[in-house]
Structures are given as structure tokens and as C-alpha cells.
Amino acid sequence: MKVGVVVFPGSNGDQDALYAMHDVLGQKTDIIWHTETSVRRYDLVILPGGFAYGDYLRAGAIARFTPAMEAVKRYAEGGGWVLGICNGFQVLAEAHLLPGALIKNGNLSFSCRWVHVVKEQSKSVMLGDVPDGTVWRLPIAHGEGRYYADPDTLAEIEANGQVVLRYCTPEGLIDPSANPNGSSRAIAGVCNAAGNVLGLMPHPERAAEALLGGDDGRHFLQAVIDAWTAHKATMEPQLAR
């Protein structure tokens, strides 16, 4: 799998994503600078965590106008796989590649802790083979991670299967005590209507080895790789025609 990690001024999760995908999981992974105008050569594009352009105005509000994001938008519209992690999720929402918005945490404080998320039945092609109800323990680190959408949008994404992850208890139960930021309906991750763009606030790349306190993130990212391998296998006979 060929993976590209987009770097904006202020990104701080790019090396974590590079390390997890290349060193831990053995995938060919490159850094994509924010001035790049094409990302078509990659099988997966990752928008990493951090504070793109210092999160001035709003988190992700400036990064959405970069040449790289114009390229990512074309890539996604053509079916390319895009994974936005934390700040990357914020950028995707600002670019209208994902529904809703990420606003200040309910307690108005930065939150850095481990959480649990449960995989919902959804259209996400990246986690399509993961059993519904699978729970991952992953870290978060954000001040503007509260997922918000108006009631009509929430109803629409629920009906369309675009809610991919929810904050939960270790047992997989949705409970207010397990929601770290006040996100609407405990939403931790969503996908676009086509299922090829996924954004989540937790950091799987920062939980890729047990030495880091947990390796559920490695299993999460491996599921994405496995999904791509299966997708590629189905596509090759069509491309050979």
C-alpha cells in the first residue's frame, strides 16, 4: 500500500503517522508537503493531527485552502481513500469533505487521555471488514474535538450509515460518562456518503505499539490496510479488461 501523509505548517502528528504506517506496519509511506498539487499516486492519504496554521480562525480553517487540500478534494471525489486524524478530521470538515463541525470541547478545556470507541455499522470502506461492536482503546489530544451537526444533518448521517465510531465504555456501551468532549450522540468518527473519506478524533497512530501504552491503534490501521488489499483484489480483474 502506498501511503501519503500531508504536512501543514503546525502539523505534529505527521511523524507518528509515518512511523506507524512505515516502521510498524511496513507500508511504503511518504510525506506530502502542503504545497503539493497532486496526490493521485497514493492508495491512502492521511491528514495527521496537530495545529495546522496554528488553528487560527478555527481548527483547519486555513489549511482547507492549501494546494494539497485542493488535490485531496479531487482525489476524494475520484474515489481515493482519505483518513483524517484529529486535526485532519477538522480540516476535512472545514473543507466540506465530511459533514458536521468540530467545536470546542464541552468543558472548554484541552483533553489528553485514553478513551474507548466502538465501531458502528457504516458505509466506511476502510473498516468494512471489522465486526460491528469492535471496541478500540485509543488516545485523544484535542481542545476542539466536540463533534456537532444540526438535528437534520445528524438524522441524515445516522440514516445513511455515516457514523463510524462512537465514544463508549470499555464494554462498548454508549454512556455520557464515556463521552470526553460532549460530542453530539457520542460521535467520534464519521465518513462521507461514498464511504472513502473517514475522519476521527482519537489517534490510532499514537497507539501502534504496546510500549506506548496500548496497541489497539495498530489493529485499527491494519484493518484499513486489509480493507485496501481486499478492495484492490476486487478491482484488478476490472482493470485488466
VENJO-V830235 format. One record per residue. RES is the residue in three letters. SS is DSSP state (H for helix, E for strand, C for the rest). PHI is phi in whole degrees, -180 to 180 (none if undefined). Layout:
res & ss & phi
RES & SS & PHI
RES & SS & PHI
This chain:
res & ss & phi
MET & C & none
LYS & E & -99
VAL & E & -116
GLY & E & -119
VAL & E & -112
VAL & E & -77
VAL & E & -118
PHE & C & -104
PRO & C & -58
GLY & C & 107
SER & E & -63
ASN & C & -133
GLY & C & -105
ASP & H & -66
GLN & H & -70
ASP & H & -63
ALA & H & -66
LEU & H & -61
TYR & H & -64
ALA & H & -63
MET & H & -75
HIS & H & -88
ASP & H & -75
VAL & H & -84
LEU & C & -104
GLY & C & 72
GLN & C & -98
LYS & E & -68
THR & E & -134
ASP & E & -121
ILE & E & -91
ILE & E & -113
TRP & E & -74
HIS & C & -65
THR & C & -91
GLU & C & -64
THR & C & -112
SER & C & -149
VAL & C & -128
ARG & C & -65
ARG & C & -77
TYR & C & -105
ASP & C & -87
LEU & E & -144
VAL & E & -112
ILE & E & -109
LEU & E & -101
PRO & C & -86
GLY & C & -76
GLY & E & 138
PHE & C & -138
ALA & H & -52
TYR & H & 55
GLY & H & 71
ASP & H & 57
TYR & C & -66
LEU & C & 68
ARG & C & -151
ALA & C & -58
GLY & C & 86
ALA & C & -68
ILE & C & -88
ALA & H & -58
ARG & H & -62
PHE & H & -95
THR & C & -75
PRO & H & -56
ALA & H & -63
MET & H & -73
GLU & H & -62
ALA & H & -68
VAL & H & -63
LYS & H & -62
ARG & H & -63
TYR & H & -61
ALA & H & -66
GLU & H & -64
GLY & C & -90
GLY & C & 101
GLY & C & -65
TRP & E & -86
VAL & E & -130
LEU & E & -120
GLY & E & -107
ILE & E & -112
CYS & C & 55
ASN & H & -57
GLY & H & -63
PHE & H & -64
GLN & H & -61
VAL & H & -63
LEU & H & -63
ALA & H & -68
GLU & H & -64
ALA & C & -83
HIS & C & 63
LEU & C & -87
LEU & C & -135
PRO & C & -76
GLY & C & 85
ALA & E & -147
LEU & E & -111
ILE & E & -119
LYS & C & -57
ASN & C & -53
GLY & C & -57
ASN & C & -91
LEU & C & 61
SER & C & -123
PHE & C & -68
SER & E & -120
CYS & E & -130
ARG & E & -166
TRP & E & -90
VAL & E & -135
HIS & E & -116
VAL & E & -130
VAL & E & -114
LYS & E & -83
GLU & C & -94
GLN & C & -68
SER & C & -154
LYS & C & -86
SER & C & -59
VAL & C & -74
MET & C & -75
LEU & C & -123
GLY & C & -60
ASP & C & -94
VAL & C & -81
PRO & C & -59
ASP & C & -60
GLY & C & 95
THR & C & -63
VAL & E & -112
TRP & E & -118
ARG & E & -101
LEU & E & -136
PRO & E & -88
ILE & E & -121
ALA & E & -158
HIS & E & -157
GLY & C & -112
GLU & C & -128
GLY & C & -117
ARG & E & -79
TYR & E & -72
TYR & E & -136
ALA & C & -151
ASP & C & -68
PRO & H & -54
ASP & H & -66
THR & H & -67
LEU & H & -59
ALA & H & -63
GLU & H & -67
ILE & H & -71
GLU & H & -66
ALA & H & -67
ASN & C & -85
GLY & C & 72
GLN & C & -100
VAL & E & -83
VAL & E & -101
LEU & E & -135
ARG & E & -130
TYR & E & -68
CYS & E & -151
THR & C & -78
PRO & C & -57
GLU & C & -87
GLY & C & 92
LEU & C & -89
ILE & C & -84
ASP & C & -143
PRO & H & -54
SER & H & -67
ALA & H & -96
ASN & C & -91
PRO & C & -80
ASN & C & -138
GLY & C & 83
SER & C & -56
SER & H & -56
ARG & H & 54
ALA & H & 60
ILE & E & -73
ALA & E & -111
GLY & E & -161
VAL & E & -136
CYS & E & -123
ASN & C & -80
ALA & C & -63
ALA & C & -82
GLY & C & 88
ASN & C & -96
VAL & E & -121
LEU & E & -130
GLY & E & -125
LEU & E & -146
MET & C & -82
PRO & C & -64
HIS & E & -108
PRO & H & -66
GLU & H & -69
ARG & H & -94
ALA & H & -135
ALA & C & -94
GLU & E & -143
ALA & H & -59
LEU & H & -59
LEU & H & -85
GLY & C & 112
GLY & E & 170
ASP & C & -122
ASP & H & -62
GLY & H & -63
ARG & H & -63
HIS & H & -67
PHE & H & -61
LEU & H & -68
GLN & H & -64
ALA & H & -63
VAL & H & -66
ILE & H & -62
ASP & H & -62
ALA & H & -65
TRP & H & -66
THR & H & -59
ALA & H & -67
HIS & H & -63
LYS & H & -63
ALA & H & -63
THR & H & -78
MET & H & -82
GLU & H & -59
PRO & H & -62
GLN & H & -70
LEU & H & -70
ALA & C & -80
ARG & C & -70
